[in-house]
Amino acid sequence: MSKRKNKNKKNHSDTNDFSPEMMEWVLQGMDDGTGSTELPSPELAEEINSVFVREFKKSPMWKGMIADFGNEEAEEMLKQIRVKGKNE
């Protein structure tokens, strides 16, 4: 039996959009087990938000939100979910 790779399935390392700064911020919050950490810089907060939105829109939950609320309202709801940076 031959092993065929799914050409459409991407390797996790191919889709890792997290910068070293983002990973450091996430891991820093995991050190004490609470997930709490200081607020990221405004630039890092924007990066985190951008990656979240892009990945969330690939999820089944996003499709459900579109079905339940319509595209316009789902987009408005998604804008309310965001990481705040320092001095925001």
N, C-alpha and C positions, 0 to 999 in steps of 0.2 A: 504494500500500500504506500503510495507516494504522499509526501507531506507537501501540500501547497500552501504558500503564504497568501493571506488575503491582502491584495495590493491596495485596497481601499482603507484597510485598517492601519492607522498610524501607530508607530511605536510611541510610548509615553514620552520618551526623551525628545522625540521630534516635535511634540506639541507643548513642551514646557516653556511657557511664556514668562515665567517668573524671573525677574532680575535677581542678582545676588542680594541687593538691598531689600527686595520684597521678601525673599526667603529668610533673611536675617531677622526682619521685623516679625514675621510669623513665628519663627522658632524661638525668638526671645520671649514671646508671650506664652509659649508652651513650657518653658523652663520650670515654672512653679506649679504647673498643672491646672491653673485657673484660666489660662488663655488671656489674662489681662496683660497689658503692656502700655507703654506711653504712646501718645499719638504720633503717627508718622509725619514726616515732612509733607508739605502740600504737594510736592512733586510725586512723592511715593504714594500718597493717598490717591492722586489722580491715576497713577499706574494701576494700583490695586482695583479701583473702581472700573477702569477700562477693561481689565482682564475679567473681572467678575461679570460685567454686563455681556461681554462677548461669549463667555462660557455658559452663562445662564440661558442665553437665547438659543443654545443648542439642546437644552434640557426638555424633558417631557412636561415639566411644570410650566415652562413658558408657553408651550402649545396649549396647555389647559387654560392658562390665563387669557390667551387670545380667544379661545373658544367661549370662555365664560364672560369676558368683559369687552372684547373687541380690541383691536390693535391700539387705538389711540389711548384708551383708558389703561391698558396693560403697560404701555410705554410710560405713562404718567406715574403709575405705581412703581415701576422699576426705578425711576428717577429718585424716589424717596429712600431707596436702599443704597446707602453709600457710607464709606469710611470717611470720617472727617480728619483733616490734617491739623497740625499745630496752627494756632492763630486763626482758626475758622470759627 
